[in-house]
Amino acid sequence: MANAQLDRLLRLAIAERRLVSLTYQGCPRIGEPHDYGARNGKDQVNFFQIGGVSRSSPLPTWRTLDATGITLIEVLDQHFAGTRETPSGRHLKWDRLYATVTPR
């Protein structure tokens, strides 16, 4: 499992639908954490990136982040509306889901 502080902050951000600012593999990113759980033996975050740095595609876009690659995280005061559609219409399959944004 991810370290205790990262775990606590991800669960808080998802429960309260708050944006996060984080550093992932050395790149600053801002976005909406939607799902946090285990897939293929790794803790991961399904993340809708709206700001920061992207090396691979224009923003906004979906990202799946390995929790071990997150070195800094801050839960921001801004909220996001909730669930979003994915381009494929499919969502990730999780081995174990720790927290998820659910429709209200």
C-alpha positions as CSV (number, residue, x, y, z in Angstrom):
1,M,0.0,0.0,0.0
2,A,1.0,3.6,-0.6
3,N,2.7,5.4,2.3
4,A,0.3,6.4,5.1
5,Q,0.2,10.2,4.4
6,L,-0.3,9.7,0.6
7,D,-3.1,7.1,1.4
8,R,-4.8,9.5,3.8
9,L,-4.6,12.5,1.4
10,L,-5.9,10.6,-1.6
11,R,-8.8,9.2,0.3
12,L,-9.7,12.7,1.7
13,A,-9.5,14.3,-1.8
14,I,-11.7,11.6,-3.4
15,A,-14.3,11.7,-0.6
16,E,-14.5,15.5,-0.7
17,R,-14.1,15.8,-4.5
18,R,-11.1,18.2,-4.1
19,L,-8.4,18.9,-6.6
20,V,-4.9,17.9,-5.8
21,S,-1.5,19.2,-6.7
22,L,1.1,16.5,-6.9
23,T,4.5,15.7,-8.4
24,Y,4.6,12.5,-10.4
25,Q,7.9,11.2,-11.8
26,G,9.3,14.7,-11.3
27,C,6.5,16.5,-13.2
28,P,4.1,18.9,-11.4
29,R,0.4,18.1,-12.1
30,I,-3.0,19.3,-11.0
31,G,-6.1,17.3,-11.3
32,E,-9.0,15.3,-10.1
33,P,-8.4,12.0,-8.3
34,H,-11.3,9.7,-9.3
35,D,-10.2,6.2,-8.2
36,Y,-7.5,4.9,-5.9
37,G,-6.8,1.2,-5.6
38,A,-4.7,-1.8,-6.5
39,R,-4.3,-3.0,-10.1
40,N,-1.8,-5.7,-11.2
41,G,-0.1,-5.6,-7.8
42,K,0.5,-1.9,-7.7
43,D,-1.3,0.9,-5.9
44,Q,-2.6,3.4,-8.6
45,V,-4.7,6.5,-9.0
46,N,-7.0,7.2,-11.9
47,F,-6.5,10.9,-12.3
48,F,-8.0,13.5,-14.6
49,Q,-5.2,16.0,-15.2
50,I,-6.2,19.6,-15.8
51,G,-2.9,21.4,-15.3
52,G,0.8,21.1,-14.8
53,V,3.2,19.3,-17.1
54,S,2.4,16.6,-19.6
55,R,5.1,14.9,-21.6
56,S,2.8,12.7,-23.7
57,S,-0.5,14.4,-24.6
58,P,-2.3,17.7,-24.4
59,L,-4.4,18.6,-21.3
60,P,-6.9,17.9,-20.0
61,T,-6.6,14.1,-20.1
62,W,-6.9,10.9,-18.1
63,R,-3.8,9.5,-16.4
64,T,-3.2,6.3,-14.4
65,L,-0.5,7.1,-11.9
66,D,1.5,4.5,-9.9
67,A,1.4,5.6,-6.3
68,T,5.2,5.0,-5.9
69,G,5.8,7.7,-8.5
70,I,4.0,10.4,-6.4
71,T,6.6,12.3,-4.3
72,L,4.5,15.3,-3.2
73,I,0.8,15.8,-2.8
74,E,-1.4,18.7,-1.6
75,V,-5.2,18.6,-1.3
76,L,-6.4,22.0,-2.7
77,D,-9.4,24.0,-1.6
78,Q,-11.0,23.8,-5.0
79,H,-13.7,21.1,-5.6
80,F,-14.6,19.2,-8.8
81,A,-18.1,18.3,-9.8
82,G,-17.8,14.5,-9.7
83,T,-17.6,11.6,-12.1
84,R,-16.5,12.1,-15.7
85,E,-17.0,10.0,-18.9
86,T,-13.9,8.4,-20.4
87,P,-13.3,8.6,-24.2
88,S,-13.7,4.8,-24.5
89,G,-16.8,4.7,-22.3
90,R,-15.0,2.1,-20.2
91,H,-13.5,2.4,-16.8
92,L,-10.5,0.7,-15.3
93,K,-10.9,-2.7,-13.7
94,W,-9.5,-2.8,-10.1
95,D,-8.2,-5.7,-8.1
96,R,-9.1,-3.7,-5.0
97,L,-10.6,-0.3,-4.8
98,Y,-9.8,1.9,-1.8
99,A,-11.7,5.0,-2.7
100,T,-13.8,6.2,-5.7
101,V,-15.8,9.2,-6.7
102,T,-19.4,8.2,-6.7
103,P,-22.4,10.0,-8.3
104,R,-24.4,12.0,-5.8
